[in-house]
Amino acid sequence: MAINFRELRDAPTEKLIALHDESAPSIQVGVNYYLEEIHRRDNDKLAQEMAAMTRQMLRLTLAMFAFAAISTAAVLITLFR
């Protein structure tokens, strides 16, 4: 028996895993079950790569800001000497 939608959304992940493991032995799966898991893993990998690239872009942006600030300060110093 399945739980209703609200209970499904509110259930902690550990409970969902337990429910899955409880019902898994009596369920026969098709090829899509495995394809969906492969797709989920691919999406997780892409999400991790995107997060890493975002962090790298932040570091590069901060470095560019620092160099621009140093360059601006150098120009202002030479102008007002």
KOLBA-759844 format. One record per atom (N, C-alpha, C, O): residue number from 1; residue in one letter; atom name; x, y negated, z negated. Coordinates in nm, 2 decimals. Layout:
REM KOLBA-759844
[NUM; a; CA; [X; Y; Z]]
...
REM end
This chain:
REM KOLBA-759844
[1; m; N; [0.08; 0.12; 0.00]]
[1; m; CA; [0.00; 0.00; 0.00]]
[1; m; C; [0.09; -0.12; 0.00]]
[1; m; O; [0.18; -0.13; -0.08]]
[2; a; N; [0.06; -0.22; 0.08]]
[2; a; CA; [0.14; -0.34; 0.09]]
[2; a; C; [0.09; -0.45; -0.01]]
[2; a; O; [-0.03; -0.45; -0.05]]
[3; i; N; [0.18; -0.53; -0.04]]
[3; i; CA; [0.14; -0.65; -0.13]]
[3; i; C; [0.09; -0.76; -0.04]]
[3; i; O; [0.12; -0.77; 0.08]]
[4; n; N; [0.01; -0.85; -0.10]]
[4; n; CA; [-0.05; -0.96; -0.02]]
[4; n; C; [0.06; -1.06; 0.01]]
[4; n; O; [0.17; -1.06; -0.04]]
[5; f; N; [0.03; -1.15; 0.10]]
[5; f; CA; [0.12; -1.25; 0.16]]
[5; f; C; [0.19; -1.33; 0.05]]
[5; f; O; [0.31; -1.35; 0.04]]
[6; r; N; [0.10; -1.39; -0.04]]
[6; r; CA; [0.15; -1.47; -0.15]]
[6; r; C; [0.25; -1.40; -0.24]]
[6; r; O; [0.36; -1.45; -0.27]]
[7; e; N; [0.22; -1.27; -0.28]]
[7; e; CA; [0.31; -1.19; -0.36]]
[7; e; C; [0.44; -1.16; -0.28]]
[7; e; O; [0.54; -1.16; -0.34]]
[8; l; N; [0.43; -1.14; -0.15]]
[8; l; CA; [0.54; -1.11; -0.07]]
[8; l; C; [0.64; -1.23; -0.07]]
[8; l; O; [0.76; -1.21; -0.09]]
[9; r; N; [0.58; -1.35; -0.05]]
[9; r; CA; [0.66; -1.47; -0.05]]
[9; r; C; [0.72; -1.50; -0.19]]
[9; r; O; [0.84; -1.55; -0.20]]
[10; d; N; [0.65; -1.47; -0.30]]
[10; d; CA; [0.70; -1.51; -0.43]]
[10; d; C; [0.79; -1.40; -0.49]]
[10; d; O; [0.85; -1.42; -0.59]]
[11; a; N; [0.79; -1.28; -0.43]]
[11; a; CA; [0.87; -1.17; -0.49]]
[11; a; C; [1.02; -1.20; -0.48]]
[11; a; O; [1.06; -1.24; -0.37]]
[12; p; N; [1.09; -1.17; -0.58]]
[12; p; CA; [1.24; -1.18; -0.58]]
[12; p; C; [1.30; -1.08; -0.48]]
[12; p; O; [1.24; -0.97; -0.46]]
[13; t; N; [1.41; -1.11; -0.43]]
[13; t; CA; [1.48; -1.02; -0.33]]
[13; t; C; [1.50; -0.88; -0.39]]
[13; t; O; [1.48; -0.78; -0.32]]
[14; e; N; [1.54; -0.88; -0.51]]
[14; e; CA; [1.56; -0.75; -0.58]]
[14; e; C; [1.44; -0.66; -0.58]]
[14; e; O; [1.45; -0.54; -0.55]]
[15; k; N; [1.32; -0.72; -0.60]]
[15; k; CA; [1.20; -0.64; -0.60]]
[15; k; C; [1.17; -0.59; -0.46]]
[15; k; O; [1.12; -0.48; -0.44]]
[16; l; N; [1.19; -0.68; -0.36]]
[16; l; CA; [1.16; -0.64; -0.22]]
[16; l; C; [1.26; -0.52; -0.18]]
[16; l; O; [1.22; -0.43; -0.11]]
[17; i; N; [1.38; -0.53; -0.22]]
[17; i; CA; [1.47; -0.42; -0.19]]
[17; i; C; [1.43; -0.29; -0.26]]
[17; i; O; [1.43; -0.18; -0.20]]
[18; a; N; [1.38; -0.30; -0.38]]
[18; a; CA; [1.33; -0.18; -0.45]]
[18; a; C; [1.21; -0.12; -0.38]]
[18; a; O; [1.20; 0.00; -0.37]]
[19; l; N; [1.12; -0.21; -0.34]]
[19; l; CA; [1.00; -0.16; -0.27]]
[19; l; C; [1.04; -0.10; -0.14]]
[19; l; O; [0.98; 0.01; -0.10]]
[20; h; N; [1.13; -0.16; -0.07]]
[20; h; CA; [1.18; -0.10; 0.06]]
[20; h; C; [1.24; 0.04; 0.03]]
[20; h; O; [1.20; 0.14; 0.10]]
[21; d; N; [1.33; 0.05; -0.07]]
[21; d; CA; [1.39; 0.18; -0.09]]
[21; d; C; [1.30; 0.29; -0.14]]
[21; d; O; [1.31; 0.40; -0.11]]
[22; e; N; [1.19; 0.24; -0.21]]
[22; e; CA; [1.09; 0.33; -0.26]]
[22; e; C; [1.01; 0.39; -0.15]]
[22; e; O; [0.98; 0.51; -0.15]]
[23; s; N; [0.98; 0.31; -0.05]]
[23; s; CA; [0.89; 0.36; 0.06]]
[23; s; C; [0.97; 0.41; 0.18]]
[23; s; O; [0.91; 0.48; 0.27]]
[24; a; N; [1.10; 0.39; 0.19]]
[24; a; CA; [1.18; 0.43; 0.31]]
[24; a; C; [1.18; 0.58; 0.33]]
[24; a; O; [1.17; 0.61; 0.45]]
[25; p; N; [1.19; 0.66; 0.23]]
[25; p; CA; [1.19; 0.81; 0.27]]
[25; p; C; [1.07; 0.86; 0.34]]
[25; p; O; [1.08; 0.96; 0.41]]
[26; s; N; [0.95; 0.79; 0.32]]
[26; s; CA; [0.83; 0.84; 0.38]]
[26; s; C; [0.79; 0.77; 0.51]]
[26; s; O; [0.69; 0.80; 0.57]]
[27; i; N; [0.88; 0.69; 0.56]]
[27; i; CA; [0.85; 0.61; 0.68]]
[27; i; C; [0.94; 0.65; 0.79]]
[27; i; O; [1.06; 0.67; 0.77]]
[28; q; N; [0.89; 0.67; 0.91]]
[28; q; CA; [0.97; 0.70; 1.03]]
[28; q; C; [0.99; 0.57; 1.11]]
[28; q; O; [0.89; 0.50; 1.13]]
[29; v; N; [1.11; 0.55; 1.14]]
[29; v; CA; [1.14; 0.42; 1.21]]
[29; v; C; [1.18; 0.45; 1.36]]
[29; v; O; [1.21; 0.56; 1.40]]
[30; g; N; [1.16; 0.34; 1.44]]
[30; g; CA; [1.19; 0.35; 1.58]]
[30; g; C; [1.32; 0.27; 1.60]]
[30; g; O; [1.39; 0.22; 1.51]]
[31; v; N; [1.36; 0.26; 1.73]]
[31; v; CA; [1.48; 0.19; 1.77]]
[31; v; C; [1.48; 0.05; 1.73]]
[31; v; O; [1.58; -0.01; 1.69]]
[32; n; N; [1.36; -0.02; 1.73]]
[32; n; CA; [1.35; -0.16; 1.70]]
[32; n; C; [1.40; -0.19; 1.56]]
[32; n; O; [1.46; -0.30; 1.53]]
[33; y; N; [1.38; -0.10; 1.47]]
[33; y; CA; [1.43; -0.11; 1.33]]
[33; y; C; [1.58; -0.14; 1.33]]
[33; y; O; [1.63; -0.23; 1.26]]
[34; y; N; [1.65; -0.07; 1.40]]
[34; y; CA; [1.80; -0.08; 1.41]]
[34; y; C; [1.84; -0.21; 1.49]]
[34; y; O; [1.93; -0.28; 1.46]]
[35; l; N; [1.77; -0.23; 1.60]]
[35; l; CA; [1.80; -0.35; 1.68]]
[35; l; C; [1.77; -0.48; 1.60]]
[35; l; O; [1.85; -0.57; 1.61]]
[36; e; N; [1.67; -0.48; 1.52]]
[36; e; CA; [1.64; -0.60; 1.44]]
[36; e; C; [1.75; -0.62; 1.33]]
[36; e; O; [1.78; -0.73; 1.31]]
[37; e; N; [1.80; -0.51; 1.28]]
[37; e; CA; [1.91; -0.52; 1.18]]
[37; e; C; [2.03; -0.58; 1.25]]
[37; e; O; [2.10; -0.66; 1.19]]
[38; i; N; [2.06; -0.53; 1.37]]
[38; i; CA; [2.18; -0.58; 1.44]]
[38; i; C; [2.16; -0.72; 1.47]]
[38; i; O; [2.26; -0.80; 1.46]]
[39; h; N; [2.04; -0.76; 1.51]]
[39; h; CA; [2.01; -0.90; 1.54]]
[39; h; C; [2.03; -0.99; 1.42]]
[39; h; O; [2.08; -1.10; 1.42]]
[40; r; N; [1.98; -0.94; 1.30]]
[40; r; CA; [1.99; -1.01; 1.18]]
[40; r; C; [2.14; -1.03; 1.14]]
[40; r; O; [2.18; -1.14; 1.10]]
[41; r; N; [2.22; -0.93; 1.16]]
[41; r; CA; [2.36; -0.94; 1.13]]
[41; r; C; [2.43; -1.04; 1.22]]
[41; r; O; [2.52; -1.12; 1.18]]
[42; d; N; [2.39; -1.04; 1.35]]
[42; d; CA; [2.45; -1.13; 1.44]]
[42; d; C; [2.42; -1.27; 1.40]]
[42; d; O; [2.50; -1.36; 1.41]]
[43; n; N; [2.29; -1.30; 1.36]]
[43; n; CA; [2.25; -1.43; 1.32]]
[43; n; C; [2.32; -1.47; 1.19]]
[43; n; O; [2.36; -1.59; 1.18]]
[44; d; N; [2.34; -1.38; 1.10]]
[44; d; CA; [2.42; -1.42; 0.98]]
[44; d; C; [2.56; -1.46; 1.01]]
[44; d; O; [2.61; -1.55; 0.96]]
[45; k; N; [2.62; -1.38; 1.10]]
[45; k; CA; [2.76; -1.41; 1.14]]
[45; k; C; [2.76; -1.55; 1.21]]
[45; k; O; [2.85; -1.63; 1.18]]
[46; l; N; [2.67; -1.58; 1.30]]
[46; l; CA; [2.66; -1.71; 1.36]]
[46; l; C; [2.64; -1.82; 1.26]]
[46; l; O; [2.70; -1.93; 1.27]]
[47; a; N; [2.56; -1.80; 1.16]]
[47; a; CA; [2.53; -1.90; 1.06]]
[47; a; C; [2.66; -1.93; 0.98]]
[47; a; O; [2.69; -2.04; 0.95]]
[48; q; N; [2.73; -1.82; 0.95]]
[48; q; CA; [2.86; -1.84; 0.88]]
[48; q; C; [2.96; -1.92; 0.96]]
[48; q; O; [3.03; -2.00; 0.91]]
[49; e; N; [2.97; -1.88; 1.09]]
[49; e; CA; [3.06; -1.96; 1.18]]
[49; e; C; [3.02; -2.10; 1.19]]
[49; e; O; [3.11; -2.19; 1.19]]
[50; m; N; [2.89; -2.13; 1.20]]
[50; m; CA; [2.84; -2.27; 1.21]]
[50; m; C; [2.87; -2.35; 1.08]]
[50; m; O; [2.91; -2.46; 1.09]]
[51; a; N; [2.86; -2.28; 0.97]]
[51; a; CA; [2.89; -2.35; 0.84]]
[51; a; C; [3.04; -2.38; 0.84]]
[51; a; O; [3.08; -2.49; 0.79]]
[52; a; N; [3.12; -2.29; 0.88]]
[52; a; CA; [3.27; -2.31; 0.88]]
[52; a; C; [3.30; -2.42; 0.97]]
[52; a; O; [3.39; -2.51; 0.94]]
[53; m; N; [3.24; -2.43; 1.09]]
[53; m; CA; [3.27; -2.54; 1.19]]
[53; m; C; [3.22; -2.67; 1.13]]
[53; m; O; [3.29; -2.77; 1.15]]
[54; t; N; [3.11; -2.67; 1.06]]
[54; t; CA; [3.06; -2.79; 1.00]]
[54; t; C; [3.16; -2.85; 0.90]]
[54; t; O; [3.18; -2.97; 0.90]]
[55; r; N; [3.21; -2.76; 0.81]]
[55; r; CA; [3.31; -2.80; 0.72]]
[55; r; C; [3.43; -2.85; 0.78]]
[55; r; O; [3.49; -2.95; 0.74]]
[56; q; N; [3.48; -2.79; 0.89]]
[56; q; CA; [3.59; -2.83; 0.97]]
[56; q; C; [3.57; -2.97; 1.03]]
[56; q; O; [3.66; -3.06; 1.02]]
[57; m; N; [3.45; -2.99; 1.08]]
[57; m; CA; [3.42; -3.12; 1.14]]
[57; m; C; [3.41; -3.23; 1.03]]
[57; m; O; [3.45; -3.34; 1.06]]
[58; l; N; [3.37; -3.20; 0.91]]
[58; l; CA; [3.37; -3.30; 0.81]]
[58; l; C; [3.51; -3.33; 0.77]]
[58; l; O; [3.54; -3.45; 0.75]]
[59; r; N; [3.60; -3.23; 0.76]]
[59; r; CA; [3.74; -3.26; 0.73]]
[59; r; C; [3.80; -3.35; 0.84]]
[59; r; O; [3.87; -3.45; 0.81]]
[60; l; N; [3.78; -3.32; 0.96]]
[60; l; CA; [3.83; -3.40; 1.07]]
[60; l; C; [3.78; -3.54; 1.07]]
[60; l; O; [3.85; -3.63; 1.10]]
[61; t; N; [3.65; -3.55; 1.05]]
[61; t; CA; [3.59; -3.69; 1.04]]
[61; t; C; [3.65; -3.77; 0.93]]
[61; t; O; [3.68; -3.89; 0.95]]
[62; l; N; [3.67; -3.71; 0.81]]
[62; l; CA; [3.73; -3.78; 0.70]]
[62; l; C; [3.88; -3.82; 0.74]]
[62; l; O; [3.92; -3.93; 0.70]]
[63; a; N; [3.95; -3.73; 0.80]]
[63; a; CA; [4.09; -3.76; 0.85]]
[63; a; C; [4.08; -3.88; 0.95]]
[63; a; O; [4.17; -3.97; 0.93]]
[64; m; N; [3.99; -3.88; 1.04]]
[64; m; CA; [3.99; -3.98; 1.14]]
[64; m; C; [3.95; -4.12; 1.07]]
[64; m; O; [4.00; -4.22; 1.11]]
[65; f; N; [3.86; -4.11; 0.97]]
[65; f; CA; [3.83; -4.23; 0.90]]
[65; f; C; [3.95; -4.29; 0.83]]
[65; f; O; [3.97; -4.41; 0.83]]
[66; a; N; [4.02; -4.20; 0.76]]
[66; a; CA; [4.14; -4.24; 0.69]]
[66; a; C; [4.24; -4.30; 0.79]]
[66; a; O; [4.30; -4.41; 0.76]]
[67; f; N; [4.27; -4.24; 0.90]]
[67; f; CA; [4.36; -4.30; 1.00]]
[67; f; C; [4.31; -4.43; 1.05]]
[67; f; O; [4.39; -4.52; 1.07]]
[68; a; N; [4.18; -4.44; 1.08]]
[68; a; CA; [4.13; -4.57; 1.12]]
[68; a; C; [4.14; -4.68; 1.02]]
[68; a; O; [4.17; -4.79; 1.05]]
[69; a; N; [4.12; -4.65; 0.89]]
[69; a; CA; [4.14; -4.74; 0.78]]
[69; a; C; [4.28; -4.79; 0.77]]
[69; a; O; [4.31; -4.91; 0.75]]
[70; i; N; [4.37; -4.69; 0.78]]
[70; i; CA; [4.52; -4.73; 0.77]]
[70; i; C; [4.56; -4.81; 0.89]]
[70; i; O; [4.63; -4.91; 0.88]]
[71; s; N; [4.51; -4.78; 1.01]]
[71; s; CA; [4.54; -4.86; 1.13]]
[71; s; C; [4.48; -5.00; 1.12]]
[71; s; O; [4.55; -5.10; 1.15]]
[72; t; N; [4.36; -5.01; 1.07]]
[72; t; CA; [4.30; -5.14; 1.05]]
[72; t; C; [4.38; -5.22; 0.95]]
[72; t; O; [4.40; -5.34; 0.97]]
[73; a; N; [4.42; -5.16; 0.84]]
[73; a; CA; [4.49; -5.23; 0.74]]
[73; a; C; [4.63; -5.28; 0.80]]
[73; a; O; [4.67; -5.39; 0.77]]
[74; a; N; [4.69; -5.19; 0.88]]
[74; a; CA; [4.82; -5.23; 0.94]]
[74; a; C; [4.80; -5.35; 1.03]]
[74; a; O; [4.89; -5.44; 1.03]]
[75; v; N; [4.70; -5.35; 1.11]]
[75; v; CA; [4.67; -5.46; 1.20]]
[75; v; C; [4.65; -5.59; 1.13]]
[75; v; O; [4.70; -5.69; 1.16]]
[76; l; N; [4.57; -5.58; 1.02]]
[76; l; CA; [4.54; -5.70; 0.94]]
[76; l; C; [4.66; -5.75; 0.87]]
[76; l; O; [4.68; -5.87; 0.86]]
[77; i; N; [4.74; -5.66; 0.82]]
[77; i; CA; [4.87; -5.71; 0.76]]
[77; i; C; [4.96; -5.78; 0.85]]
[77; i; O; [5.02; -5.88; 0.82]]
[78; t; N; [4.97; -5.73; 0.98]]
[78; t; CA; [5.06; -5.79; 1.07]]
[78; t; C; [5.00; -5.92; 1.12]]
[78; t; O; [5.07; -6.02; 1.16]]
[79; l; N; [4.87; -5.93; 1.13]]
[79; l; CA; [4.80; -6.06; 1.17]]
[79; l; C; [4.82; -6.17; 1.07]]
[79; l; O; [4.84; -6.29; 1.11]]
[80; f; N; [4.81; -6.14; 0.95]]
[80; f; CA; [4.82; -6.24; 0.84]]
[80; f; C; [4.95; -6.26; 0.78]]
[80; f; O; [4.96; -6.33; 0.68]]
[81; r; N; [5.06; -6.21; 0.84]]
[81; r; CA; [5.19; -6.23; 0.79]]
[81; r; C; [5.25; -6.36; 0.84]]
[81; r; O; [5.36; -6.39; 0.81]]
REM end
